[in-house]
């Protein structure tokens, strides 16, 4: 008989419910007294117990980065500040960041297309880490103030001039970029580097 490897979607079960706002860890789903996590990657059964160079639970990997799409809404500046001080207690109801993350900064067309596409799975509007607050019309990444290397602007964008200085993935234009006032509340996309992690991530 020929040996074959069946590639499966890994489903992890946590017996002890850890209580956050929804009962389980971020990204896990509670049913009765258990929490379940459905992976975004396929593995042979024998490799399901050990991951390396992966993302934390609830984050999604694309190439060498991990992304987290929030369910909570905040102004752009508040989200950026929370990343800068590495303290999500300010923003996300007691969930403290240990992920050394920042607002997503798409550096390539592939990264931008991934973020745009994923933001439309459950369509919503998301902040990313790009603005022209320092100099009008000079769109820069917020972490290093370098001029953006590419863009995903919707037709006619950017068009807000000095009144709209932050970039959002807008569901109304299929996740394309628009400029908008930074003080409004929207969901956010966080970005972190893929790290070597031993064992089940969580």
FIPAPA-824185 format. One record per residue (C-alpha): residue in three letters; x negated, y negated, z negated. Coordinates in nm, 4 decimals. Layout:
["Ala", [X, Y, Z]];
...
END
This chain:
["Unk", [0.0000, 0.0000, 0.0000]];
["Unk", [-0.1345, -0.3416, 0.0903]];
["Unk", [-0.1980, -0.5780, -0.1984]];
["Unk", [-0.0340, -0.9136, -0.1517]];
["Unk", [-0.0252, -1.2291, -0.3598]];
["Unk", [0.3136, -1.3898, -0.4002]];
["Unk", [0.2892, -1.7648, -0.4355]];
["Unk", [0.5454, -1.8899, -0.6840]];
["Unk", [0.6598, -2.2130, -0.8367]];
["Unk", [0.5427, -2.2060, -1.1965]];
["Unk", [0.8082, -2.2485, -1.4646]];
["Unk", [0.6669, -2.3114, -1.8111]];
["Unk", [0.8745, -2.2664, -2.1252]];
["Unk", [0.8138, -2.4418, -2.4537]];
["Unk", [0.9897, -2.2685, -2.7429]];
["Unk", [0.9628, -2.5557, -2.9882]];
["Unk", [1.1562, -2.8612, -2.8742]];
["Unk", [0.9547, -3.1794, -2.9242]];
["Unk", [1.1926, -3.4672, -2.9693]];
["Unk", [1.1563, -3.7788, -2.7566]];
["Unk", [1.4525, -3.9740, -2.6264]];
["Unk", [1.5773, -3.6776, -2.4198]];
["Unk", [1.4708, -3.4013, -2.6603]];
["Unk", [1.1723, -3.2634, -2.4634]];
["Unk", [0.8388, -3.3979, -2.3517]];
["Unk", [0.8421, -3.6430, -2.0614]];
["Unk", [0.8987, -3.4496, -1.7405]];
["Unk", [1.0454, -3.1417, -1.9159]];
["Unk", [1.4118, -3.0376, -1.9124]];
["Unk", [1.5945, -2.9170, -2.2213]];
["Unk", [1.8430, -2.6318, -2.2224]];
["Unk", [1.9704, -2.5276, -2.5639]];
["Unk", [1.6617, -2.4842, -2.7868]];
["Unk", [1.4040, -2.4581, -2.5086]];
["Unk", [1.2204, -2.6978, -2.2802]];
["Unk", [1.1366, -2.6112, -1.9200]];
["Unk", [0.8914, -2.7619, -1.6747]];
["Unk", [0.9089, -2.6965, -1.2985]];
["Unk", [0.5758, -2.7419, -1.1232]];
["Unk", [0.5221, -2.9272, -0.7971]];
["Unk", [0.2571, -2.6798, -0.6784]];
["Unk", [0.2545, -2.3114, -0.5891]];
["Unk", [0.0118, -2.0579, -0.7358]];
["Unk", [-0.0395, -1.6817, -0.7457]];
["Unk", [0.1141, -1.5359, -1.0605]];
["Unk", [-0.2280, -1.4596, -1.2077]];
["Unk", [-0.3371, -1.8208, -1.1854]];
["Unk", [-0.0211, -1.9662, -1.3333]];
["Unk", [-0.1577, -1.9659, -1.6880]];
["Unk", [-0.4723, -2.1663, -1.6168]];
["Unk", [-0.4864, -2.4927, -1.4266]];
["Unk", [-0.7936, -2.7033, -1.3625]];
["Unk", [-0.8277, -3.0437, -1.1986]];
["Unk", [-0.4561, -3.1053, -1.2306]];
["Unk", [-0.2223, -3.3742, -1.3567]];
["Unk", [-0.0464, -3.4039, -1.6897]];
["Unk", [0.3057, -3.2728, -1.7300]];
["Unk", [0.5552, -3.5007, -1.5586]];
["Unk", [0.2909, -3.6456, -1.3247]];
["Unk", [0.2654, -3.5626, -0.9548]];
["Unk", [-0.0617, -3.5024, -0.7763]];
["Unk", [-0.1465, -3.6419, -0.4343]];
["Unk", [-0.5026, -3.5939, -0.3129]];
["Unk", [-0.7336, -3.7036, -0.5983]];
["Unk", [-0.4779, -3.9069, -0.7926]];
["Unk", [-0.1891, -3.8400, -1.0286]];
["Unk", [0.1280, -4.0486, -1.0238]];
["Unk", [0.4102, -4.0973, -1.2702]];
["Unk", [0.7451, -4.2441, -1.1637]];
["Unk", [0.9175, -4.4037, -1.4619]];
["Unk", [1.2840, -4.3894, -1.5531]];
["Unk", [1.2587, -4.7090, -1.7569]];
["Unk", [1.2620, -5.0644, -1.6196]];
["Unk", [1.0381, -5.3548, -1.7215]];
["Unk", [0.9036, -5.6814, -1.5744]];
["Unk", [0.5866, -5.6446, -1.3664]];
["Unk", [0.3671, -5.8342, -1.6123]];
["Unk", [0.4820, -5.6289, -1.9091]];
["Unk", [0.4076, -5.3053, -1.7280]];
["Unk", [0.0655, -5.4313, -1.6189]];
["Unk", [-0.0213, -5.5460, -1.9719]];
["Unk", [0.0725, -5.2101, -2.1209]];
["Unk", [-0.1629, -5.0359, -1.8806]];
["Unk", [-0.4393, -5.2836, -1.9583]];
["Unk", [-0.4266, -5.2210, -2.3329]];
["Unk", [-0.3500, -4.8509, -2.2819]];
["Unk", [-0.0512, -4.8711, -2.5150]];
["Unk", [0.2833, -4.7516, -2.3827]];
["Unk", [0.4432, -4.8123, -2.7219]];
["Unk", [0.5038, -5.1631, -2.5873]];
["Unk", [0.6895, -5.0430, -2.2827]];
["Unk", [0.8225, -4.6913, -2.2998]];
["Unk", [0.9925, -4.6389, -2.6343]];
["Unk", [0.7117, -4.4871, -2.8390]];
["Unk", [0.5412, -4.2793, -2.5706]];
["Unk", [0.1747, -4.3725, -2.6153]];
["Unk", [-0.0464, -4.3473, -2.3078]];
["Unk", [-0.3464, -4.1176, -2.3245]];
["Unk", [-0.3723, -4.1039, -1.9470]];
["Unk", [-0.5949, -4.4110, -1.8811]];
["Unk", [-0.3557, -4.5171, -1.6097]];
["Unk", [-0.2688, -4.8321, -1.4173]];
["Unk", [0.0073, -4.9489, -1.1893]];
["Unk", [-0.0215, -4.7577, -0.8617]];
["Unk", [-0.2585, -4.9180, -0.6111]];
["Unk", [-0.2309, -4.7507, -0.2702]];
["Unk", [-0.5700, -4.7723, -0.1019]];
["Unk", [-0.4865, -4.5808, 0.2136]];
["Unk", [-0.1932, -4.5455, 0.4473]];
["Unk", [-0.1534, -4.1855, 0.3309]];
["Unk", [-0.1244, -4.2945, -0.0327]];
["Unk", [0.1238, -4.5668, 0.0548]];
["Unk", [0.3341, -4.3266, 0.2606]];
["Unk", [0.3353, -4.0739, -0.0242]];
["Unk", [0.4563, -4.3341, -0.2752]];
["Unk", [0.7180, -4.4662, -0.0339]];
["Unk", [0.8448, -4.1153, 0.0419]];
["Unk", [0.8540, -3.9994, -0.3196]];
["Unk", [1.0277, -4.3163, -0.4376]];
["Unk", [1.3193, -4.2206, -0.2134]];
["Unk", [1.3781, -3.8723, -0.3580]];
["Unk", [1.5997, -4.0414, -0.6163]];
["Unk", [1.6142, -4.3864, -0.4575]];
["Unk", [1.5163, -4.6684, -0.6873]];
["Unk", [1.3014, -4.9825, -0.6853]];
["Unk", [0.9468, -4.9549, -0.8250]];
["Unk", [0.6698, -5.1982, -0.9137]];
["Unk", [0.3189, -5.1252, -0.7862]];
["Unk", [-0.0074, -5.2942, -0.8865]];
["Unk", [-0.0351, -5.5594, -0.6158]];
["Unk", [0.0313, -5.9350, -0.6377]];
["Unk", [-0.0696, -6.2750, -0.5007]];
["Unk", [-0.0335, -6.4623, -0.8292]];
["Unk", [-0.3916, -6.5910, -0.8253]];
["Unk", [-0.3860, -6.7284, -0.4706]];
["Unk", [-0.0737, -6.7557, -0.2575]];
["Unk", [-0.0848, -6.5195, 0.0378]];
["Unk", [-0.3942, -6.3347, -0.0866]];
["Unk", [-0.2558, -5.9958, -0.1908]];
["Unk", [-0.4865, -5.8158, -0.4307]];
["Unk", [-0.4998, -5.5013, -0.6418]];
["Unk", [-0.4365, -5.5972, -1.0025]];
["Unk", [-0.7081, -5.3733, -1.1541]];
["Unk", [-1.0054, -5.5197, -0.9658]];
["Unk", [-0.8682, -5.8235, -0.7789]];
["Unk", [-0.9906, -5.6883, -0.4447]];
["Unk", [-0.7876, -5.7770, -0.1365]];
["Unk", [-0.5549, -5.4927, -0.0360]];
["Unk", [-0.7022, -5.2509, 0.2174]];
["Unk", [-0.3713, -5.1748, 0.3901]];
["Unk", [-0.0048, -5.2588, 0.3523]];
["Unk", [0.3387, -5.1078, 0.3785]];
["Unk", [0.5430, -5.4247, 0.4198]];
["Unk", [0.9014, -5.4023, 0.5344]];
["Unk", [0.9820, -5.6075, 0.8475]];
["Unk", [0.9826, -5.9788, 0.7665]];
["Unk", [0.7898, -5.9319, 0.4421]];
["Unk", [0.6296, -6.0914, 0.2515]];
["Unk", [0.8608, -6.3913, 0.2668]];
["Unk", [0.9007, -6.5275, -0.0861]];
["Unk", [0.6096, -6.7717, -0.0859]];
["Unk", [0.5243, -6.9039, -0.4344]];
["Unk", [0.8488, -6.7771, -0.5868]];
["Unk", [0.7820, -6.4078, -0.5241]];
["Unk", [0.4361, -6.2888, -0.6196]];
["Unk", [0.4654, -5.9190, -0.7057]];
["Unk", [0.5066, -5.6139, -0.4830]];
["Unk", [0.7896, -5.3678, -0.5151]];
["Unk", [0.8842, -5.0510, -0.3295]];
["Unk", [1.2421, -5.1388, -0.2310]];
["Unk", [1.5003, -4.8651, -0.1918]];
["Unk", [1.7144, -5.0864, 0.0320]];
["Unk", [1.4406, -5.0801, 0.2985]];
["Unk", [1.3561, -4.7117, 0.2494]];
["Unk", [1.0796, -4.7697, -0.0035]];
["Unk", [0.8824, -5.0207, 0.2037]];
["Unk", [0.7010, -5.3058, 0.0308]];
["Unk", [0.8668, -5.6384, -0.0436]];
["Unk", [0.7516, -5.9376, -0.2451]];
["Unk", [0.9797, -6.0328, -0.5318]];
["Unk", [0.9808, -6.2391, -0.8518]];
["Unk", [0.7656, -6.0763, -1.1190]];
["Unk", [1.0023, -6.1359, -1.4099]];
["Unk", [1.2766, -5.8948, -1.3048]];
["Unk", [1.3161, -5.5476, -1.4532]];
["Unk", [1.2349, -5.2512, -1.2289]];
["Unk", [1.0898, -4.9046, -1.2646]];
["Unk", [0.7164, -4.8567, -1.2301]];
["Unk", [0.4715, -4.6133, -1.0723]];
["Unk", [0.1609, -4.5328, -1.2757]];
["Unk", [-0.1619, -4.3968, -1.1299]];
["Unk", [-0.4430, -4.1993, -1.2929]];
["Unk", [-0.7392, -4.0010, -1.1668]];
["Unk", [-0.7173, -3.6224, -1.1499]];
["Unk", [-0.9107, -3.4734, -1.4415]];
["Unk", [-1.0409, -3.1315, -1.5320]];
["Unk", [-0.7976, -2.9906, -1.7864]];
["Unk", [-0.8209, -2.6438, -1.9391]];
["Unk", [-0.5080, -2.4401, -1.9989]];
["Unk", [-0.1447, -2.5379, -1.9490]];
["Unk", [-0.1146, -2.9122, -1.9265]];
["Unk", [0.1027, -3.0916, -2.1758]];
END
